[in-house]
Each structure stands twice: as structure tokens, then as C-alpha cells.
Amino acid sequence: MFNSPRPAQRYGGGTTGLGGSFVDEDPLASSGYDGLDPWSAAPSPSSTPAPPAYSVFGSVIADASVPLIYTRAFSAVDPGNTGETSVNSLSRVLATSSLPASTIDKIVNIVSSKPRVSKLEFFVALALVALAQSGKEVSIEQVAALSSQNDLPEPSLDLNSLQPSGSSIPTPSSNYMQTPSVHSPTPHYTPDDPWDTTTRYISPPSNMSGFDSSNRGIGNIGFDSGFVSTVTGTGLAREWWKNQKTVSVTIQGQQGFILNRYTVYQILSERGPSVIRRYSEFVFLWDCLYRRYPFRLFPALPPKRIGPDEYFLEQRRRGLARCLNYVINHPIIKDDGVLSVFLSETSFEEWRRHASISLDEESASKRIDRAEEMSIPSDLEDKITTIRRRINPLIEQWQRICILAERIIKRREAAAVRMSSPFRRPFRPAHLLPLLTPSRRSLDSSSLTSSAAFSVSGNSGMTIASTSTTSNHLMAAFMNADSLDLQGDLSRLTNTLRAVVEVNDPCWRGDECELSSGVRTGLEQLAFRCQRHSELSENRTRTLLDTTLEAVKSQRDLYIAVRDLFIRHDRLSLDQVERLKKRVETTSVKLDGIKAAQKEGWQDEADKLVAAIEKDQATIAAQLSRRVFIRACLWHELRVILHNRENTLLTVMTQSFSREEQVYAEAVSNNWSSLVEAVESMPFD
């Protein structure tokens, strides 16, 4: 019932309206590709047609106590605490059990048909290993029976000798833009710098928000008043992209009970030790930022959902990380006091109880000097109109790029070999469903026999049409094979090749056979290179997911943030200047009439009117200053933030992607080249 369609609401907005976007429609809801919106109301789709692993194996393990070696083994292959690992890593753990390769291959194929395995699947695999080591039947039913008795068996694993990954490609950190060995120097601008503003603006104060770090947790957290604005800042330093700050966000698990359960996140930044935050605290922070900086450019938070699944939680975690990394690198918002406390204070909730937080706009405490005002181009409205016209198409195109990029990466990770969609059946695990009845098999065969001829294009460009009954029956039998529904994973191929070597050792002739021995050696080399290629592909895929795809999504988020900024501007930039001017004129006429008549007590009434006029004139002056401040804000955000991020960071992403692909391709080529040399001496007779 929780995943039923929700009524229309503001994109990203909660019931309180805090931290939500000002966009009424979800900018990701309409796309030309499958509608794969991670923030939609519909249940998250599975990455493959297979049923989720946790729904199948959750009932197998149930609430049984898990032996310590289970968690130790999983932690060894999941250092990032992601809750899943690759089939290749599972195979490396199982290889420490001294079981035959054929048994390991059987266990791997029982627990998962996908390139990655969940924590529960991993635990079931270890239980199956323990059964195999004790000589018992290796089956899911045996594990379920032992689990019901709270007696999961302990496998014998040599985790100290766990074979490390053989990949020669280092996995870059999540901040792919950062080069640790290169630090941006103190900003120095030359005449050829397009963002040279040193002749017009002063340097920003060390604490833009006025937050006193010596009195953390208590006091009025707001802005210093009276200083000259640095609203247009000093542009950005040369090679600023090499010195981007990074915040990591990881899921720590669930807390609370039943309907009051919530997810907690661990946040690690350069501003202090790691802190624990829940989603509502992110919402509070974003509400403060929206109120303080309504005319600044920063993305909206990913929304909340009742009854979220693991896919949604992971997408939201990545979205929260992108949001935090954006604001801590914003030249103005990065110095906000509440943001600083959010990233460093141990108990944010406790701090909120004692702190008095100012939510006034930054325009209330900053002013624009004459030089800054003159720097605003006269055709700013024309520039804004041009950007407004481009925003919606850019959002749509970048959303398509995100979907396509994620598809490509997922397919690369799975290394799937599938039939085209008209002939592909839904995935059904063999150990969970009964075999097809003869009538069903006959139906499948007859339906394929009556289908049109198949066309196969070879390298020569010739097209061969198979129309004979025999060929159709062979194709039908081939289509019914369960192996077509499985993904062609190199890790499984490695296990199978090693099983073949074990079966053929020694040669059935009984004597020393150089031919058989040489072939087995060659197959061992092939299995080793397949495993190496699997490791290379796994590391490359994780890098693509953690860096390249996140950079693409950041580009999409940037344009959505621009659209949000324009909508906030349209709603919040309205003022009462014209109405106040008319009221001043009316009051002035009334004052002149009172002075001319000079009736009894006219002086007191005249003084009241004069005070009202002065108050309205002061309000008019303040609102006119706010108008200029808003224009200066927009110009700064478009000139410094939007222009730099949409171009420079795209260059960084493209260059990093091309270099990493080159390194990956060279490593793959070297791997197979070494195989060619290794099998060159394989015997023929």
C-alpha cells in the first residue's frame, strides 16, 4: 500500500515544505527512456528480470544467528560496507575452502545468477560450503532446515590467505576531480583571466555567515552586518577544479521501531571527525540554506519515500553526497555557519536545541557597493531569458544521458549474453521453480517452429535463412535451455574451466600423457586470464559508477538547480516599491493640506505623517537595495558558478574518462597478450 501512486506534490518537498524544491513538477518524471526516475512514486525496478535476492534468501537465513566467520569473510570483500560484492570476490573467498572447483562453481550458480551478490546470498554460499566440507547434500533446503534450528554451519576458510584482486588498474577515489599532489595557490589573477575581479571587489571575510566557532552551539547563528558585500566574489582561482573539497556519505543502517524507523548516514569531511545524521537533519540544513540564500545556485535534496527499498536508499545516498559536495565547494555557501556545524558537530539535534539561528536573507546584512553595481551587465535580463529557454531541453537531454550511461555501465558489469527481447523469457531460478511439464515444452517448441525464419549475419556479410523443421526444433531446444537466461559472467567461466581441469586430471589413459597435461596447463592459463579480466572489468565498472556516472548526474542536477533558482527568483524577488511610492505621494499631499489648514492639534498629526513618510522611504530604499543585490546575486551565480561548472567540470570528466578507458583497454590487451604467449606451447598431438 505504501507504493501506491502519490498525489501530485512539489518536487522534493515533504509535508513540512522544508528543504523542498520550488519546482512544482518533478523534472525527472518525463523522459524518453523508460521513465527510470529514482524519485518516482512507483516501486524501484530491478536491474534484471530476476526476483530480488533478499526476498528469496531472506526466508532461508531468517532470524538465525550468523557465525562470526560469515561476517569476517564478507567484510574482507566489502570494505566499503555497501552490502554487496561481486561474484568474482565470492569465488575468491570460496577458493580458500579447498573445495573442488566444480563444487565452488555449483555453489556460486545456486546462490546467484547476477554479477553481484547480496550479503544474504553470500551467507547462504558460506553455509553451502560448510555442508560440502562435511560431506552433506549441497542444497538450499538443507540450509533452510539448519537455519530454522538456529544452527548455521561454520565453514573452514583460510581468510588470511585470501587472494587479493589481480587488477593492475588502481581504483580512483570518489573525488575523481581532485589531484592530491597539486594544490591551488593563493588566487592570483592576470589581465587574461576572464574572471578577473580584483580591481572591483574586496576579498571575502573568513566567516561569511558570521558564525563564531569559539561559541559553537549557542548564540545567534546569522550574518555579520555592516560589511561590504562580496556577493560577486573574486571569481574562482586558477585550476580551482584541482582543489575541490570532498564529503563522503555512507548508510549506517536503520534505527527506530516499526513506523518510526529511519535511515542514518555517516558523513566524513575535512572539517572534523565523521558525524551521524538522519534525513530530517539534511532537510533542516537545506531549509536554512534556502531561506538564507534564496538567490544562490545549489541543488534540491532528494526526497523522502514511505517504505523505501534498497535501490531508492542507495540512489538517495548518492544524491545527498552530490548535494553536500556542491555546497561545500560553492564560494559563498561553503562558509555558512549552520553548514559548518552540520559537518562537524557530534549531536546536531542537541545543538539545534540551544542555538538561536538567524534565517534572514543575506541581503539583510550585505550591501552592494557602486563598483559591484556597475559590473552588472545592462543586458542581464536578455542573458537570463536565453538561459531560461535552454534549461528544459538541457535537463531532458542530460537525464537521457544519465539513463543511457547507467544502462551501458550495468550491461558492462553484467557482461550479459542474452537473446533479443522477442525471444527472451523471464528469468526463473532453476532451484526455485519446478521443471516445465512436457505439454509446456511442446508448446514452446511449436510456437517457435511456427515463427518466421531466423536470419544470422556473419562476418562475410552473407545472410543464412534457416527454414527447415530440424533447424527450428534445434533452435527451440536451444531457446529452452536455462543457460540462455543466465548472464555470461567471466567469474563463472573461470570456475567452470577449473572444474574441467580437475575432471580431466589425470588422463583417462592411465599413463603419463603429455598431450592431456599440456592442454590442462593451457586451460589453467585461460581460467587465470579470465579471472584477471573479470577483476579488471569489476574495478572499472565500480569506477564508472562512482565517478563518471556521478559526474554526469551532477551536470543534470546543475541545470535543475538553475531552473529552481529562476522559479525562486520569480516568487521571492517581488517587492512593494511602487505601492509604497504611491502611498508616500498620498501622505505628502495630506501633509501639505494639514500644514495649509493649521487646525487645532495639526502639529501632532503632521509629525505622525512625517514619521510614516520617513518609514516608507526607508523601506523603499531597502527594497531598492535588495533589487540590486538580487541582480548581483544572479549575475554571480550565472557568471561564476553556472558557466564554470557546466564547462570546466565537463572537460575534467571527459578527460578523466578517456584516460581511464585507455588504461583499462591497455590492461585488458596486456592480459590477453600474455595469454597468447602462455598458450603458444600447447600441444596438438
GUROKOL-727970 format. One line per field, with one value per residue (C-alpha): residue number from 1; residue in one letter; chain; x, y, z. Coordinates in steps of 0.25 Angstrom, whole numbers, plus 5000, padded with zeros to 4 digits. Each point is the difference from the previous one (the first is absolute). Example, Ala and Ser with C-alpha at 12.3 -4.5 7.8 and 13.67 -1.06 7.14 Angstrom:
GUROKOL-727970
num <- [1  2] $
residuo <- [A  S] $
cadena <- [A  A] $
xx <- [5049  5006] $
yy <- [4982  5014] $
zz <- [5031  4998] $
end
This chain:
GUROKOL-727970
num <- [1  2  3  4  5  6  7  8  9  10  11  12  13  14  15  16  17  18  19  20  21  22  23  24  25  26  27  28  29  30  31  32  33  34  35  36  37  38  39  40  41  42  43  44  45  46  47  48  49  50  51  52  53  54  55  56  57  58  59  60  61  62  63  64  65  66  67  68  69  70  71  72  73  74  75  76  77  78  79  80  81  82  83  84  85  86  87  88  89  90  91  92  93  94  95  96  97  98  99  100  101  102  103  104  105  106  107  108  109  110  111  112  113  114  115  116  117  118  119  120  121  122  123  124  125  126  127  128  129  130  131  132  133  134  135  136  137  138  139  140  141  142  143  144  145  146  147  148  149  150  151  152  153  154  155  156  157  158  159  160  161  162  163  164  165  166  167  168  169  170  171  172  173  174  175  176  177  178  179  180  181  182  183  184  185  186  187  188  189  190  191  192  193  194  195  196  197  198  199  200  201  202  203  204  205  206  207  208  209  210  211  212  213  214  215  216  217  218  219  220  221  222  223  224  225  226  227  228  229  230  231  232  233  234  235  236  237  238  239  240  241  242  243  244  245  246  247  248  249  250  251  252  253  254  255  256  257  258  259  260  261  262  263  264  265  266  267  268  269  270  271  272  273  274  275  276  277  278  279  280  281  282  283  284  285  286  287  288  289  290  291  292  293  294  295  296  297  298  299  300  301  302  303  304  305  306  307  308  309  310  311  312  313  314  315  316  317  318  319  320  321  322  323  324  325  326  327  328  329  330  331  332  333  334  335  336  337  338  339  340  341  342  343  344  345  346  347  348  349  350  351  352  353  354  355  356  357  358  359  360  361  362  363  364  365  366  367  368  369  370  371  372  373  374  375  376  377  378  379  380  381  382  383  384  385  386  387  388  389  390  391  392  393  394  395  396  397  398  399  400  401  402  403  404  405  406  407  408  409  410  411  412  413  414  415  416  417  418  419  420  421  422  423  424  425  426  427  428  429  430  431  432  433  434  435  436  437  438  439  440  441  442  443  444  445  446  447  448  449  450  451  452  453  454  455  456  457  458  459  460  461  462  463  464  465  466  467  468  469  470  471  472  473  474  475  476  477  478  479  480  481  482  483  484  485  486  487  488  489  490  491  492  493  494  495  496  497  498  499  500  501  502  503  504  505  506  507  508  509  510  511  512  513  514  515  516  517  518  519  520  521  522  523  524  525  526  527  528  529  530  531  532  533  534  535  536  537  538  539  540  541  542  543  544  545  546  547  548  549  550  551  552  553  554  555  556  557  558  559  560  561  562  563  564  565  566  567  568  569  570  571  572  573  574  575  576  577  578  579  580  581  582  583  584  585  586  587  588  589  590  591  592  593  594  595  596  597  598  599  600  601  602  603  604  605  606  607  608  609  610  611  612  613  614  615  616  617  618  619  620  621  622  623  624  625  626  627  628  629  630  631  632  633  634  635  636  637  638  639  640  641  642  643  644  645  646  647  648  649  650  651  652  653  654  655  656  657  658  659  660  661  662  663  664  665  666  667  668  669  670  671  672  673  674  675  676  677  678  679  680  681  682  683  684  685] $
residuo <- [M  F  N  S  P  R  P  A  Q  R  Y  G  G  G  T  T  G  L  G  G  S  F  V  D  E  D  P  L  A  S  S  G  Y  D  G  L  D  P  W  S  A  A  P  S  P  S  S  T  P  A  P  P  A  Y  S  V  F  G  S  V  I  A  D  A  S  V  P  L  I  Y  T  R  A  F  S  A  V  D  P  G  N  T  G  E  T  S  V  N  S  L  S  R  V  L  A  T  S  S  L  P  A  S  T  I  D  K  I  V  N  I  V  S  S  K  P  R  V  S  K  L  E  F  F  V  A  L  A  L  V  A  L  A  Q  S  G  K  E  V  S  I  E  Q  V  A  A  L  S  S  Q  N  D  L  P  E  P  S  L  D  L  N  S  L  Q  P  S  G  S  S  I  P  T  P  S  S  N  Y  M  Q  T  P  S  V  H  S  P  T  P  H  Y  T  P  D  D  P  W  D  T  T  T  R  Y  I  S  P  P  S  N  M  S  G  F  D  S  S  N  R  G  I  G  N  I  G  F  D  S  G  F  V  S  T  V  T  G  T  G  L  A  R  E  W  W  K  N  Q  K  T  V  S  V  T  I  Q  G  Q  Q  G  F  I  L  N  R  Y  T  V  Y  Q  I  L  S  E  R  G  P  S  V  I  R  R  Y  S  E  F  V  F  L  W  D  C  L  Y  R  R  Y  P  F  R  L  F  P  A  L  P  P  K  R  I  G  P  D  E  Y  F  L  E  Q  R  R  R  G  L  A  R  C  L  N  Y  V  I  N  H  P  I  I  K  D  D  G  V  L  S  V  F  L  S  E  T  S  F  E  E  W  R  R  H  A  S  I  S  L  D  E  E  S  A  S  K  R  I  D  R  A  E  E  M  S  I  P  S  D  L  E  D  K  I  T  T  I  R  R  R  I  N  P  L  I  E  Q  W  Q  R  I  C  I  L  A  E  R  I  I  K  R  R  E  A  A  A  V  R  M  S  S  P  F  R  R  P  F  R  P  A  H  L  L  P  L  L  T  P  S  R  R  S  L  D  S  S  S  L  T  S  S  A  A  F  S  V  S  G  N  S  G  M  T  I  A  S  T  S  T  T  S  N  H  L  M  A  A  F  M  N  A  D  S  L  D  L  Q  G  D  L  S  R  L  T  N  T  L  R  A  V  V  E  V  N  D  P  C  W  R  G  D  E  C  E  L  S  S  G  V  R  T  G  L  E  Q  L  A  F  R  C  Q  R  H  S  E  L  S  E  N  R  T  R  T  L  L  D  T  T  L  E  A  V  K  S  Q  R  D  L  Y  I  A  V  R  D  L  F  I  R  H  D  R  L  S  L  D  Q  V  E  R  L  K  K  R  V  E  T  T  S  V  K  L  D  G  I  K  A  A  Q  K  E  G  W  Q  D  E  A  D  K  L  V  A  A  I  E  K  D  Q  A  T  I  A  A  Q  L  S  R  R  V  F  I  R  A  C  L  W  H  E  L  R  V  I  L  H  N  R  E  N  T  L  L  T  V  M  T  Q  S  F  S  R  E  E  Q  V  Y  A  E  A  V  S  N  N  W  S  S  L  V  E  A  V  E  S  M  P  F  D] $
cadena <- [A  A  A  A  A  A  A  A  A  A  A  A  A  A  A  A  A  A  A  A  A  A  A  A  A  A  A  A  A  A  A  A  A  A  A  A  A  A  A  A  A  A  A  A  A  A  A  A  A  A  A  A  A  A  A  A  A  A  A  A  A  A  A  A  A  A  A  A  A  A  A  A  A  A  A  A  A  A  A  A  A  A  A  A  A  A  A  A  A  A  A  A  A  A  A  A  A  A  A  A  A  A  A  A  A  A  A  A  A  A  A  A  A  A  A  A  A  A  A  A  A  A  A  A  A  A  A  A  A  A  A  A  A  A  A  A  A  A  A  A  A  A  A  A  A  A  A  A  A  A  A  A  A  A  A  A  A  A  A  A  A  A  A  A  A  A  A  A  A  A  A  A  A  A  A  A  A  A  A  A  A  A  A  A  A  A  A  A  A  A  A  A  A  A  A  A  A  A  A  A  A  A  A  A  A  A  A  A  A  A  A  A  A  A  A  A  A  A  A  A  A  A  A  A  A  A  A  A  A  A  A  A  A  A  A  A  A  A  A  A  A  A  A  A  A  A  A  A  A  A  A  A  A  A  A  A  A  A  A  A  A  A  A  A  A  A  A  A  A  A  A  A  A  A  A  A  A  A  A  A  A  A  A  A  A  A  A  A  A  A  A  A  A  A  A  A  A  A  A  A  A  A  A  A  A  A  A  A  A  A  A  A  A  A  A  A  A  A  A  A  A  A  A  A  A  A  A  A  A  A  A  A  A  A  A  A  A  A  A  A  A  A  A  A  A  A  A  A  A  A  A  A  A  A  A  A  A  A  A  A  A  A  A  A  A  A  A  A  A  A  A  A  A  A  A  A  A  A  A  A  A  A  A  A  A  A  A  A  A  A  A  A  A  A  A  A  A  A  A  A  A  A  A  A  A  A  A  A  A  A  A  A  A  A  A  A  A  A  A  A  A  A  A  A  A  A  A  A  A  A  A  A  A  A  A  A  A  A  A  A  A  A  A  A  A  A  A  A  A  A  A  A  A  A  A  A  A  A  A  A  A  A  A  A  A  A  A  A  A  A  A  A  A  A  A  A  A  A  A  A  A  A  A  A  A  A  A  A  A  A  A  A  A  A  A  A  A  A  A  A  A  A  A  A  A  A  A  A  A  A  A  A  A  A  A  A  A  A  A  A  A  A  A  A  A  A  A  A  A  A  A  A  A  A  A  A  A  A  A  A  A  A  A  A  A  A  A  A  A  A  A  A  A  A  A  A  A  A  A  A  A  A  A  A  A  A  A  A  A  A  A  A  A  A  A  A  A  A  A  A  A  A  A  A  A  A  A  A  A  A  A  A  A  A  A  A  A  A  A  A  A  A  A  A  A  A  A  A  A  A  A  A  A  A  A  A  A  A  A  A  A  A  A  A  A  A  A  A  A  A  A  A  A  A  A  A  A  A  A  A  A  A  A  A  A  A  A  A  A  A  A  A  A  A  A  A  A  A  A  A  A  A  A  A  A  A  A  A  A  A  A  A  A  A  A  A  A  A  A  A  A  A  A  A  A] $
xx <- [5000  5012  5004  4986  5001  5001  4992  5008  5009  5012  5012  5009  4990  4996  4987  5007  5005  5014  5012  4991  5002  4991  4998  4985  5003  5010  5011  5003  4986  4999  5011  5001  5007  4992  4996  5012  4998  5006  4991  4987  4988  5001  5008  5014  5002  5010  5013  4997  4987  5004  4993  5008  5010  4996  4985  5005  5011  4994  4991  5011  5009  4988  5004  5011  5012  5012  5013  5012  5007  4989  5001  5015  5000  4990  5008  5012  4994  4991  5009  4991  4988  4991  4992  5004  5012  5004  4999  5015  5002  4991  5008  5013  4994  4995  5013  5006  4991  5009  4987  5001  4997  4988  4994  5003  4994  4987  4999  5002  4990  4990  5000  5000  4999  5004  5014  4999  4995  4993  5004  4989  5005  5014  4996  4992  5012  5009  4989  5001  5015  4999  4990  5009  5012  4992  4996  4985  4991  5002  4987  4991  4991  5011  5004  4986  4998  5012  4996  4987  5008  5009  5011  5007  5013  5014  5008  5015  5006  5015  4996  5015  5004  4988  5006  4999  4995  5009  4996  5011  4991  4999  4986  5000  4993  4986  5005  5006  5002  5010  5015  5006  5014  4995  4994  4995  5008  4995  4991  5008  4994  5006  4994  4996  4992  4985  4996  5010  4992  5012  4998  4986  4997  5007  5003  4990  5000  5005  4986  4989  4989  5005  5000  5010  5007  5004  4985  4996  4986  4995  4997  4994  5005  4998  5007  5010  4993  5006  5011  5002  4994  5009  4987  5008  5012  5013  4996  5008  5014  5008  4999  4989  4995  5013  4997  4986  4996  4993  4989  4997  4987  4997  4988  5002  4987  4986  4996  4986  4989  4989  4993  5011  5012  5010  5013  5012  5012  5015  5006  5015  5007  5012  4994  5001  4997  4988  4986  4987  4988  4986  4992  4992  5012  5004  4986  5003  5013  4994  4989  5010  5008  4987  4996  5014  5004  4987  5007  5012  5002  5000  4992  4988  5001  4995  4986  4995  4991  4992  5005  5012  5007  5015  5002  4993  5008  5013  4996  4996  5013  5007  4991  5003  5015  4999  4992  5010  5012  4993  4998  5014  5006  4991  5008  4990  4992  5012  5002  4986  5000  4989  5007  5013  4992  4993  5013  5008  4990  4999  4985  4993  4987  5005  5007  4987  4993  5010  5003  4993  5001  4997  4992  5001  5004  5014  4996  4995  5015  5008  5000  5005  5010  5000  5010  4993  4987  5007  5006  4986  4998  4988  4995  4999  4986  5003  5010  4990  4990  5010  5003  4985  4998  5011  4997  4989  5006  5014  4993  4993  5013  5009  4989  5001  5015  4999  4990  5008  5014  4994  4995  5013  5008  4990  5001  5015  5000  4990  5008  4986  4998  4985  4991  4992  4988  4989  5006  5005  4992  4999  5011  4996  5011  5000  5001  4987  4991  4995  5004  4991  4990  5001  4988  5006  5013  4992  4993  5013  5006  4987  5000  5014  4998  4989  5008  5006  5014  5012  5011  5014  5010  5015  5013  4999  4987  4992  4986  4996  4985  4997  4986  5001  4993  5012  5007  4988  4999  5015  4997  4988  5008  5012  4990  4994  5014  5001  5014  4994  4993  5013  5011  5013  5008  5015  5001  4991  5008  5013  4994  4994  5014  5007  4989  5003  5015  4997  4991  5011  5011  5006  4998  4991  5011  5006  5015  5007  4994  5007  4988  4990  5009  5004  4985  4997  5011  4995  4986  5005  5007  4987  4992  5010  4999  4985  5001  5009  4991  4988  5008  5004  4985  4995  5010  4997  4985  5000  5009  4990  4988  5007  5007  4995  4986  4999  5007  4989  4989  5007  4999  4985  4998  5007  4989  4989  5006  5000  4985  4997  5008  4992  4987  5004  5004  4987  4993  5009  5005  4987  4999  4991  5008  4990  4989  5008  5003  4986  4997  5011  4994  4986  5006  5008  4987  4993  5011  5000  4985  5002  5011  4992  4987  5008  4988  5001  5010  5005  5014  4999  4993  5010  5011  4993  4999  5015  5004  4992  5006  5014  4997  4994  5012  5010  4992  5001  5015  5002  4991  5008  5013  4994  4997  5014  5005  4991  5005  5015  4997  4994  5012  5010  4993  4999  5013  5009  4992  4992  5010  5012  4993  4992  5013  5012  4995  4995  5014  5006  4990  5003  5015  4999  4991  5009  5013  4993  4995  5013  5007  4989  5001  5015  4999  4990  5008  5013  4992  4996  5013  5007  4989  5005  5014  4996  4992  5010  5006  4987  5002  4992  5004] $
yy <- [5000  5009  5000  5004  5013  5012  5013  5011  5008  5009  4993  4996  5007  4993  5002  5012  5006  5001  4997  4998  5005  5012  4992  4995  4989  4989  5004  4985  4995  5001  4994  4993  4988  4990  5010  4995  5012  4996  5009  4996  4994  4987  4988  5000  4991  4988  5001  4986  4993  4990  5002  5008  4991  5005  4995  4986  4998  5008  4989  4990  5006  5006  5005  4989  5005  5001  4995  5010  4994  5004  5015  4999  4994  5010  5012  4996  5001  5012  5010  5012  4994  5000  4988  4992  4995  4994  4985  5001  5004  4989  4990  5004  4998  4986  4997  5000  4989  4989  4995  4995  5011  4992  5001  5015  5002  4993  5008  5014  4996  4996  5013  5010  5001  5015  5006  5005  4993  5006  4997  4990  4993  5000  4994  4989  4997  4998  4991  4991  5000  4995  4989  4996  4999  4991  4991  5004  5003  5014  5006  5012  4991  4995  5014  5004  4988  5003  5015  4996  4993  5012  4991  5006  4992  5007  4998  4998  5012  5005  5014  5004  4995  5006  5003  5015  5006  4998  5013  5010  5011  5009  5004  5015  5006  5006  5014  4997  5015  5001  4999  4999  5004  5013  5011  5013  5011  5013  5006  5008  5007  5005  5009  4988  4994  5000  5000  5011  5009  5005  5014  5000  4992  4997  4987  4992  4999  4988  4997  5004  4995  5008  4987  5000  4987  5003  5000  4988  4995  5013  5014  5006  4993  5010  5011  5011  5013  5012  4995  5002  4989  4990  4995  4999  4994  4999  4991  4986  4998  4994  4985  5000  4987  4993  5005  4995  4996  4987  4994  4985  4995  4986  4993  4995  4992  5002  5005  5001  4991  4995  5013  5009  4994  5009  4999  5006  5004  5002  5013  5001  5013  5008  5009  4990  4985  4993  5003  4993  5007  4996  5005  5010  5007  5001  5006  5010  5004  5002  5008  5010  5001  5003  5011  5006  4999  5000  5005  4991  4988  4986  4987  4996  4988  4986  4998  4990  4988  4991  4986  5002  4988  4998  5006  5013  5001  4999  5010  5010  4998  5003  5012  5005  4999  5008  5011  5001  5000  5011  5010  4998  5004  5012  5013  5006  4989  4992  5010  4999  4998  4989  4992  5000  4995  4990  4994  5000  5000  4987  5002  5009  4998  5004  5012  5005  5000  5010  5009  5012  4999  5012  4997  5014  5002  5003  5013  5005  5000  5003  5012  5002  5011  5009  4992  4987  5006  5006  4986  4994  5000  5008  4988  4991  4998  4995  4990  4995  4998  4993  4990  4998  4996  4990  4994  4990  4994  4998  4994  4990  4997  4998  4991  4991  5000  4995  4989  4996  5000  4992  4990  4999  4998  4990  4992  5001  4995  4988  4996  4995  4991  5000  4997  5012  5004  4993  4986  5003  4993  5006  4995  4988  4994  4985  4997  5008  4995  4987  4994  5003  4990  4992  5008  5013  4996  4996  5013  5008  4991  5001  5015  5002  4990  5008  5013  5007  4996  5005  5008  4999  5010  4995  5008  4997  5008  4988  4997  4986  4997  4987  4995  4985  4993  4994  5013  5006  4989  5002  5014  4998  4990  5010  5011  4992  4998  5007  5004  5011  5006  5001  5011  4997  5003  4998  4996  4988  4997  5000  4990  4991  5000  4996  4989  4995  4999  4992  4990  4997  4999  4989  4996  4988  4992  4998  5003  5013  5007  5013  5004  5000  5006  5011  5003  5001  5010  5008  5000  5004  5012  5003  4999  5009  5011  4999  5003  5012  5006  4998  5008  5011  5001  5000  5011  5008  4999  5005  5012  5003  4999  5008  5011  5002  4997  5009  5011  4998  5001  5012  5007  4997  5005  5013  5003  4996  5009  5012  4998  4999  5013  5007  4996  5004  5014  5001  4998  5007  5012  5007  5013  5011  5012  5005  4999  5007  5011  5003  5000  5010  5009  4999  5002  5012  5006  4998  5006  5013  5001  4999  5010  5010  4999  5000  4996  4997  4989  5000  4999  4986  4994  5006  4994  4986  5002  5004  4988  4991  5006  4998  4986  4997  5007  4991  4988  5004  5003  4986  4993  5007  4996  4986  5001  5003  4989  4990  5004  4999  4986  4995  5005  4994  4986  5000  5006  4993  4988  4995  5004  4993  4988  4997  5001  4998  4988  4994  5001  4993  4989  4997  5000  4991  4991  4999  4998  4989  4993  5000  4994  4990  4996  4998  4992  4991  4999  4996  4990  4993  5002  4992  4989  4999  4998  4990  4991  5001  4987  4992  4986  4995  4986] $
zz <- [5000  5002  4986  4994  4992  5008  4998  4992  5009  4998  4995  5013  5009  5013  5008  5007  4988  5005  4991  4988  4986  4995  4988  5000  4990  5001  4990  4998  4999  4985  4992  4986  5007  5008  5011  5009  5010  5013  5007  4994  5008  4994  5006  4995  4988  5002  4992  4994  4998  5011  5014  5010  5008  5013  4998  4997  5010  5011  5003  4999  5011  5007  5014  5003  5007  4990  5003  5002  4988  4991  5003  5000  4986  4995  5006  4993  4986  5003  5007  4996  5007  4988  5004  4987  4993  4987  4995  4998  5015  5004  4992  5006  5014  4996  4994  5014  5005  4992  4993  4986  4989  4995  5014  5001  4986  5005  5013  4992  4990  5011  5008  4988  4985  5000  5000  5014  5013  5012  5014  5003  4987  5005  5013  4993  4992  5012  5006  4988  5001  5014  4995  4989  5009  5010  4988  5001  4989  4994  4999  5004  5007  5010  5003  5003  5009  5008  5000  5006  5012  5001  4997  4988  4997  5000  4988  5001  4993  4999  4999  5003  4987  4993  4986  4997  4987  4989  4993  4996  4999  5013  5004  5001  5012  4999  4997  4986  4998  5011  4998  5014  4995  4994  5009  4995  5004  5006  4990  4990  4988  4987  4990  4991  5011  4996  5014  5005  5010  5009  4995  5004  5013  5013  5006  5007  5015  5007  5005  4990  5010  5012  5008  5012  5001  5014  5004  4993  5003  5007  4995  4988  4987  4990  4991  5004  4997  4994  4992  4985  4992  4992  4993  4987  5007  4994  4989  5001  5002  4988  4999  5011  4995  5006  5014  5002  5014  5002  5009  5001  5004  5004  5005  5014  5001  5006  5014  5007  5001  4989  4995  5006  4993  4993  4993  5006  4992  5003  4995  4998  4996  5002  5011  5011  5004  4994  5005  4999  4994  4996  4988  5008  5004  4986  4998  5011  4994  4986  5006  5007  4987  4991  5010  5001  4986  4991  4988  5001  4991  5007  4997  5007  5010  4995  5006  5011  4997  5009  5000  4991  4994  4999  4986  5005  5012  4992  4990  5011  5007  4987  4998  5014  4998  4987  5007  5011  4991  4992  5012  5006  4987  4998  5002  5009  5006  5005  5011  5006  5015  5000  4989  5008  5013  4991  4995  5014  5012  5006  5004  4990  5007  5014  4993  4994  5014  5005  4988  4995  4985  4991  4987  4995  4985  4998  4993  5014  5005  4987  4991  4986  4997  4988  4993  5001  4995  4988  4997  4997  4985  4995  4992  5012  4997  4986  5005  5010  4989  4991  5012  5003  4986  5001  5013  4998  4987  5008  5012  4991  4992  5012  5006  4988  5001  5014  4997  4988  5007  5012  4990  4993  5013  5006  4987  5000  5015  4997  4987  4996  4988  4997  4989  4994  5007  4992  5003  5014  5011  5015  5009  5009  5009  4998  5014  5004  4989  4995  4987  4988  4997  4987  4995  5003  4993  4988  5000  5000  4989  4991  5002  4995  4989  4994  5001  4989  4995  5008  4993  5004  4995  4999  4998  4985  5000  4995  5006  5002  5002  5008  4996  5002  5010  5006  5002  5006  5010  5003  5002  5009  5009  5001  5004  5011  5006  5013  4997  4990  5012  5008  4998  4994  5012  4999  5014  4998  4987  5009  5010  4989  4993  5012  5003  4986  5003  5013  4993  4989  5010  4998  4986  4998  4993  5013  4996  4999  4989  4995  4991  5012  5009  4991  4996  5015  5002  4989  5006  5014  4993  4993  5013  5007  4989  5000  5015  4998  4989  5010  5010  4991  4995  5014  5005  4987  5002  5014  4996  4989  5010  5011  4992  4985  5002  5013  4991  4990  5010  5006  4987  4999  5014  4997  4989  5009  5011  4990  4997  5015  5001  4990  5006  5014  4993  4994  5013  5010  4993  5000  5008  5004  4995  4990  5010  5011  4991  4997  5015  5002  4990  5006  5014  4995  4994  5013  5008  4991  5002  5015  5000  4992  5009  5013  5008  5015  5003  4986  5004  5007  4988  4991  5008  4998  4985  4999  5008  4991  4988  5005  5003  4986  4994  5008  4996  4986  5001  5006  4989  4989  5006  5001  4985  4997  5009  4993  4986  5005  5006  4987  4992  5009  5000  4985  4997  5011  5004  4988  4989  5007  5004  4987  4992  5009  5007  4987  4995  5012  4999  4986  5001  5012  4993  4988  5008  5009  4988  4993  5012  5001  4986  5001  5012  4993  4988  5008  5008  4987  4993  5012  4998  4985  5005  5011  4990  4989  5004  5002  4993  4988  5000] $
end
